[in-house]
Amino acid sequence: TASPPPPEKQQTVLRVAVVDDDEEDVAYETCVLGVLRQGYRVLHMRSTRGTRIRNCFLFCHVSFTTQVNAWVSESEMMAYVRSKEKEMEERVDEAEAEVAKLKGLTPCSSSSYSGAG
């Protein structure tokens, strides 16, 4: 299942690959997304050198669906990362101030304790 063809569907290339257990390509085929129609299709697979493999076909079903794009742009992601870095720096500063305050405290001696007993 593929997402709907983008506006640049005539310039978008779909690559389908068959890989082995080591994630190495065994065969592949490419096609222009704008030419691909929905339904059952047969892709004639190619070797890693790009030549068609005799009697090697991949039978597949193509359908286009609408899917919300959950990805954000690089600039949005970097702005988010920077804001989180700033938050972390502020928390580190707060923790360091708390440590300095605790180091400034001296342990109470028993003579200075005036609790009821």
KADA-V336706 format. One line per field, one symbol per residue. phi: phi as a letter, one per 20 degrees, with the letter a starting at -180 (. if undefined). Layout:
phi->???
This chain:
phi->.dffgfgeffdededdcddefemefdbbbcbfffefdfofcddefdffenefeflccdebddbdcecfeefdffffffffffffffgfffffgffffffffffffdffeffeecffc
